[in-house]
Amino acid sequence: MSSSQLAYVDASGTKPLLEASAGRQFSAFAVDRIRDVICWTNASVDASPIRDMDLYASPIGSPVVLAPRKVATLRDDTVRGGAAGLVAHDGLVLHLESAQRYVLTQGSSGAQQKFDVSEAAFRLGQVLWVDAKEVWLVGTDPGVPNPASYPCYVLRFERAS
């Protein structure tokens, strides 16, 4: 399996579900178990660095069959092509747009809310959790070359109701 194929594994082996279109690759995944939806990003293999990714979602069930729907285009100025991850929970998708901004995307409409973190003592490195009350992220010191490899802080931000 490559980054251009979505598949699942059961007792009888690997089952391909979806191939990326020519020149595209899958770069991040999340499962929303509340809504039984899988989300993924699809980005150009030719872009270096990868900054713009399409967010897709599909209901999942048994048997596993995908019905992909484009939700939104996500920006990734961390230039890691989605490597900071996605988190999906109860209809929300969380991703990092930059070292100082995280974004919540509504899975149903694609509407986005952007939140800037102005703290100079750290930069955002990975997403951990989102729900109706809070967002959890991993932060790192500003001078660390690869924030995903050197986490320093667990950051919790309350969401306004």
N, C-alpha and C positions, 0 to 999 in steps of 0.2 A: 504494500500500500504506500502511496506517496502523498504529498501535501496537496495533490490535485484530486483526491478521492475521499469521499466520506463512506465509512463502512461500519458495521458492527460485527461483534463476534458472539456466537452462541455455541451450544454443545456440538453442533455439526460443522463449525468452522467460520471463516470470515465471509460476510455477505456484503458486497458492494451496494451502496445506496445511491450515490450521486457522484458524477464526474464534474470537475471544474471545467468551464469552457476554455477553449484554446487561449493560452497566454495568461491564465488566471491560476491562483492557488488559494487554498484555505489556510487561514493563519491563526484563528482563535475560535474557541468553542465554549458554550455554556449550556446547561440544562436547567430549565425552570420546572421543577417538579410540582409546584403548586398548580401551574397551568398545563403541565405536560407538553412543553414546547422545547425544542432544541434550537439554539441560535448559533450562527457562525459568521465569520467574516470571509470575504472573497476579495482578493487583491491582485493587482497586476504583478506578474513575475518579472516584468521588464523595468518596473519602477525601482530606482535605488536612490535614496531609501524609499520604502513604501510609506506613503503618507495618507492616501485616501483608500478606504476600504468600504465595500458594500456590506451592510448587515442584512442577513437573511434569517428567517424564522420558519419553522414548520412544526405542526402538531406531531407528536410521537405517540404511538400506541403499539398494540400487539395484534398482528405482526407489524414489524417496523416498516413503514412506508412513508416517504417524505413527500410533502406538497410545499415546495419552497415558495416563499413570498418575500420580495425585497421590502425591507422595513425603512432603511435610511442609509445615507452615506456617512461614514464616520471619518473623522480626521485624526491622524496619529502623528503629532509633531515630536514624539519621543523617538521617532525614526526606527522603531523596532517592529513595525508592521503588525501590530496587534499582539506582540509578545508580552505586553503588560497584562494581557488576558481580558476576558469578559466575565461578568457575573450576571446571572439572570435569576430574578426571583419575583414572583407574583406580578408578572407583566412589565417589570422594569429591567432594563439592561444597563449595566454600569461599565464604563471603559475610561481609560485615561486618554485625554487629548494632548496633554503636554506634561512636563514635570511640575507644573503649577495649576493644572486644570483637570477636573474630572467631569464627566458628562453622564447624565441619566437620560436614556431614550425610552419612550413608551413603546412597548412591543406592538400594541394595537394600531397606533397612528403614526409612529415615527417621530412624534414631537420630541424635542430635546430641551433639556435644561442644563446650562453650563454653570459650573461653580469654580471660581478662582480661589486658590489658596495662596495667600500673600506672605506666608511665613518664609523668611529667608534662611532659616536654620535647617531646612530639609527640602527635599524634592520628592515628588510622588514617584513610586516605583512599580507597584502592582495593585490590582484590585482584589479585595477579599470577600466583601459581603455588601448587600443592599437590601433594605426592606422599607416599610412605610415610616419607620422611626429614625433610622440611621444608615450611614455609609461607613464601611471599614476599608482602609487602604494600608499599604505598606509604604513607608517613607525611608529615605536614605540621606546620608550627608551629601551636600551639594557637590563635593569633589570626587565622589565615587564614580568610576567610569561606567560600571554596569549595575544600575540600581536593582535589577532582578537577582543578581548574584550576591549582593551585599546589603541585605535588608538591615535597617537599624532601628526603625520605629514602627509600631502599630498605631495607626491614626484612626480616631473615631470622630465623625462629624454628625451631629444631630441634624435631622431634616426638619425644616419648618412644616407645620401642619397646614 
